[in-house]
Amino acid sequence: MTAPPVVFAENASLAGIRLTDDIAGWLTEHWPEVSAVALDHATQTNEPARCATLLPVLTSIPGPLALLEVGASAGLCLFPDRYSYRYSDGTELDPPIGPSSVVIECEVAGDVPLPDRLPEVVWRRGIDLHPLDIADADDVDWLDALIWPEHDDRRRRLHDAVGIVQAEPPQIDTGDLVYRIEQTIAEAPEDATLVVFHAAVLAYLPRDRRARFVELVRESRARWISAEARGIVPGIPEPDGGEAGDFLLALDARPLAFVQPHGRAIRWSATP
């Protein structure tokens, strides 16, 4: 069965209209087109604002860093060092070369260990079943179509991030994350700290394959950052707190915070 968000996104992509318009008639008339394209696409939201919630964890890991994102889509979250950040407590962070065209705002609650610098990233790689090409206009249009119609700030941020990443497109390996993870880890540089991370990915896997992925990552030399819905990642305890719909952010299976799925907020819960 095709997921409703994909159908709605394809409607917006084909018709060039927003989902706030009256679309029932258009969908009925054009259903063969919508169905054909929707069945060939998947939900591959690539939200660079998630970097704001990853940043306190990334900067706690000794660098330089080699980043490997599973379920990378087009790879926009592989560039946390190229974006600017504005946290609600007044913390402001910019790349060494100056403020970025991508400025990510994030609400903070609790004792979030916000950094005073951005991480040094020396290697970037992704894995995805169907990688999106940041240089392909149709793929970028699909990423745009997947953004909720009222989220104009996310749409602007997407296109600004695309401009940054197009200057240095990351390598996104095509493959199943369980089958591909060991090979890609082996290709990471030995003189950098490898960090495997993912957000809103493991829910698309059956439970036994989630468990196998966790096993492979835990047995590797990588540090591991996960940001998934509660109850999705095997072996991670669920602390109390957070808000409905929050993801649980963890480092090496240790829960640290609850985060809003699109990076709008981080609610720290870990104790030192």
SEBAKOL-279747 format. One record per residue (C-alpha): x, y, z. Coordinates in steps of 0.02 Angstrom, whole numbers, plus 50000, padded with zeros to 5 digits. Each point is the difference from the previous one (the first is absolute). Layout:
// SEBAKOL-279747
XYZ/...
END
This chain:
// SEBAKOL-279747
500005000050000/500655017249956/500245011350151/498805015050001/501425012850017/500754993549838/498335001549909/499765017750064/501785004849957/499834993149826/498415009949978/500955015850042/501454994949888/498944996049847/498745013950017/501115013850063/498705004350132/500045000250189/499064987550105/499025014250077/499065001849834/498444990149957/500824984649926/498684986450008/499405002849823/501755001449931/500504983650084/498504991049927/500355006349825/501874996450005/500044984550110/500894988949870/501455012349993/500065002650187/499924981450035/501354995449875/501265012550065/499574997850184/500274981349988/501745003549932/500485012150141/500244999150187/499965011750148/501795006550004/499865015850101/501705008350013/499875013250136/501655009250032/499295007950159/500234983250085/501845004750008/499565012250140/499494985550111/501484989349949/501275013850029/500174998650191/500364981449980/501185001749852/501065013050089/500144988850154/500934987149896/501875002649976/500395004849821/500355001649862/498414991049949/499564988349858/498115000349978/498984985549933/498135002649988/498854985349965/498395004649913/500915015449936/498785004949861/500975014049912/501285002350139/499505017250066/500294994650181/501804995349962/500495018450007/499735005650181/501605010149989/499375010749855/498425006850082/499695013950126/499044996950162/498955011150112/499444991950162/498645007350110/501205002850146/500975012549895/501384988349940/500525004249822/501184989449895/500665003349825/501254991149888/501805006650010/499795008949834/498505009850064/498114998650013/499184987149887/498545002749883/499184986150102/499555006650172/499184987150113/499005005650151/499714987750141/499115000950168/500974992650146/499384993750168/500994992150141/501894999650018/500414998249816/501914999849981/500035012449858/501725001849921/501025015549966/500634993549834/499474989349853/500744982749974/501454996849882/499364988149866/501294991949886/498964986349916/498174998449952/499074984949934/498214994149992/499024984049969/498264999649926/498924987649906/499595013349872/501195014850018/499395016749936/501195009949890/500225017750064/500475005449823/498394993149924/498605012849992/498664986650007/500734992750159/500085017250080/498195003049950/499544983650085/500855005650161/499035016349988/498364990749972/500274989750158/500015015650110/498355003550086/499085014049907/499985012350145/501864998050039/500685014049891/501535002150112/500494981949968/499775002549813/501155015149998/501284990850106/499964984949885/500455010249847/501355009750092/500764983650059/499924992849825/501045014749940/501344996250130/500054981249971/500025001549810/501735007850016/500664984050080/498784985649970/500264985650121/500134982049944/498394990850040/500204981249979/498494990849930/499504985250106/499104992550147/500725007350160/500174983050084/500944992349854/501035015349958/500515006850171/501534989150030/500765003649830/499765018750014/500695000350177/501554991149936/500275014149874/499985013850131/501695007850044/500894992550149/500705016850058/498275007450035/498634995450123/498644991249903/498235005150046/498524990149932/498375009450018/498204999349943/498335008750030/498274993249959/500714984949908/499854984050102/498115000750008/500004994749817/500884983650044/499244984250074/500454997550182/501244985949966/500975010749876/500045014650120/500784988350127/501284993949874/500475017849953/500245004650182/501084984650025/501115004449851/500255017950055/500354995550181/501314987449945/500885012849889/501255013550045/498715013649972/499145011450123/498134999149971/498705013950006/498174995449980/498475011349992/498464989449981/498234998750068/499804991850169/500054981249999/500804998849828/501824996650043/500304983250087/500975000950161/499775018550039/499055003350162/498635013049994/500105013750131/498485009750056/499695017349930/499955008249831/498475004849901/498854989949890/500854996049836/501765003450062/501454989349942/501214992650127/501795005749971/501334987750059/501884997849992/500644982149999/498284994250061/500005012350147/498475011549997/500465018350006/498525010749947/498325001249918/500015009449835/498665007049887/500054989549840/500425014549885/501335007450113/498985014050074/500354995550183/501134989950112/499484995350178/501504993250094/499684986150124/501694991850029/500965002250161/501905002249997/
END
